[in-house]
Structure formats: C-alpha cells, structure tokens
Amino acid sequence: MAEGGHPAIIASSSTNNDINEQFLASLLEMGIPQETAKQ
C-alpha cells in the first residue's frame, strides 16, 4: 500500500470494497475524518 497515495492509485483495485478502503485511507492521511467522508 502506497504511503500518502492519491485516490488515483485505487483505479487498479479489483473490488469496490477495496477501492473504498483505499479511498478512506487516503482521506484519513490527508486529515479528513472518516465519518465526514462517508456522508
């Protein structure tokens, strides 16, 4: 998993769940609360 990666890297993910996990992780690294991201 790339540290400090951008959402663009999730394009190669195989499943929607994996993409969502990667996306949330990326948002958290940028300082965006996970609850806010889910809204």
ZAPA-508363 format. One record per atom (N, C-alpha, C): residue number from 1; atom name; x, z, y. Coordinates in Angstrom, 1 decimal, m for minus. Layout:
<nodes>
- NUM|CA|X|Z|Y
...
</nodes>
This chain:
<nodes>
- 1|N|0.8|0.0|m1.2
- 1|CA|0.0|0.0|0.0
- 1|C|0.9|0.0|1.3
- 2|N|0.6|m0.9|2.1
- 2|CA|1.5|m1.0|3.3
- 2|C|1.2|0.1|4.3
- 3|N|2.2|0.7|4.8
- 3|CA|2.0|1.8|5.8
- 3|C|1.8|1.2|7.2
- 4|N|0.7|1.7|7.8
- 4|CA|0.4|1.2|9.1
- 4|C|m0.1|m0.3|9.1
- 5|N|m0.6|m0.7|8.0
- 5|CA|m1.0|m2.1|7.8
- 5|C|m2.3|m2.4|8.7
- 6|N|m2.5|m3.6|9.0
- 6|CA|m3.7|m4.1|9.7
- 6|C|m4.7|m4.5|8.7
- 7|N|m6.0|m4.5|9.1
- 7|CA|m7.1|m4.9|8.3
- 7|C|m6.9|m6.3|7.7
- 8|N|m6.1|m7.1|8.3
- 8|CA|m5.8|m8.5|7.7
- 8|C|m5.3|m8.4|6.3
- 9|N|m4.5|m7.4|6.0
- 9|CA|m3.9|m7.3|4.7
- 9|C|m4.9|m7.1|3.5
- 10|N|m6.1|m6.7|3.9
- 10|CA|m7.2|m6.4|2.9
- 10|C|m7.8|m7.7|2.4
- 11|N|m7.5|m8.8|3.0
- 11|CA|m8.1|m10.1|2.6
- 11|C|m7.7|m10.4|1.2
- 12|N|m6.6|m9.9|0.7
- 12|CA|m6.2|m10.2|m0.7
- 12|C|m6.8|m9.2|m1.7
- 13|N|m7.5|m8.3|m1.2
- 13|CA|m8.1|m7.3|m2.2
- 13|C|m9.1|m7.9|m3.1
- 14|N|m9.3|m7.4|m4.3
- 14|CA|m10.1|m8.0|m5.3
- 14|C|m11.6|m7.6|m5.2
- 15|N|m11.8|m6.4|m4.7
- 15|CA|m13.2|m5.9|m4.7
- 15|C|m13.6|m5.4|m3.4
- 16|N|m14.9|m5.3|m3.1
- 16|CA|m15.4|m4.8|m1.8
- 16|C|m15.0|m3.4|m1.6
- 17|N|m15.1|m2.6|m2.7
- 17|CA|m14.8|m1.2|m2.6
- 17|C|m13.3|m1.0|m2.2
- 18|N|m12.4|m1.8|m2.8
- 18|CA|m11.0|m1.7|m2.5
- 18|C|m10.8|m2.1|m1.0
- 19|N|m11.5|m3.2|m0.6
- 19|CA|m11.4|m3.6|0.8
- 19|C|m11.8|m2.5|1.7
- 20|N|m12.9|m1.8|1.4
- 20|CA|m13.5|m0.7|2.2
- 20|C|m12.5|0.4|2.3
- 21|N|m11.9|0.8|1.1
- 21|CA|m10.9|1.8|1.1
- 21|C|m9.7|1.5|2.0
- 22|N|m9.2|0.3|1.9
- 22|CA|m8.0|m0.2|2.7
- 22|C|m8.4|m0.1|4.2
- 23|N|m9.6|m0.6|4.5
- 23|CA|m10.1|m0.7|5.9
- 23|C|m10.2|0.7|6.5
- 24|N|m10.8|1.7|5.7
- 24|CA|m10.9|3.0|6.2
- 24|C|m9.5|3.7|6.4
- 25|N|m8.6|3.4|5.5
- 25|CA|m7.3|4.0|5.5
- 25|C|m6.6|3.5|6.8
- 26|N|m6.8|2.2|7.1
- 26|CA|m6.2|1.6|8.2
- 26|C|m6.7|2.2|9.5
- 27|N|m8.0|2.4|9.6
- 27|CA|m8.7|3.0|10.7
- 27|C|m8.2|4.4|10.9
- 28|N|m8.0|5.2|9.8
- 28|CA|m7.5|6.6|9.9
- 28|C|m6.1|6.6|10.5
- 29|N|m5.3|5.6|10.1
- 29|CA|m3.9|5.6|10.5
- 29|C|m3.9|5.3|12.0
- 30|N|m4.9|4.6|12.5
- 30|CA|m4.9|4.2|13.9
- 30|C|m5.6|5.4|14.7
- 31|N|m6.0|6.4|14.0
- 31|CA|m6.6|7.6|14.7
- 31|C|m8.1|7.5|14.8
- 32|N|m8.8|6.7|14.1
- 32|CA|m10.2|6.6|14.2
- 32|C|m10.8|7.4|13.1
- 33|N|m11.7|8.4|13.4
- 33|CA|m12.3|9.2|12.4
- 33|C|m13.1|8.4|11.4
- 34|N|m13.1|8.8|10.1
- 34|CA|m13.7|8.0|9.0
- 34|C|m15.2|8.0|9.2
- 35|N|m15.8|9.1|9.7
- 35|CA|m17.2|9.2|9.9
- 35|C|m17.7|8.2|11.0
- 36|N|m16.9|8.0|12.0
- 36|CA|m17.2|7.0|13.1
- 36|C|m17.1|5.6|12.5
- 37|N|m16.2|5.3|11.6
- 37|CA|m16.0|4.0|11.0
- 37|C|m17.2|3.6|10.2
- 38|N|m17.8|4.6|9.5
- 38|CA|m19.0|4.4|8.6
- 38|C|m20.2|4.0|9.4
- 39|N|m20.3|4.4|10.6
- 39|CA|m21.6|4.2|11.4
- 39|C|m21.7|2.7|11.8
</nodes>
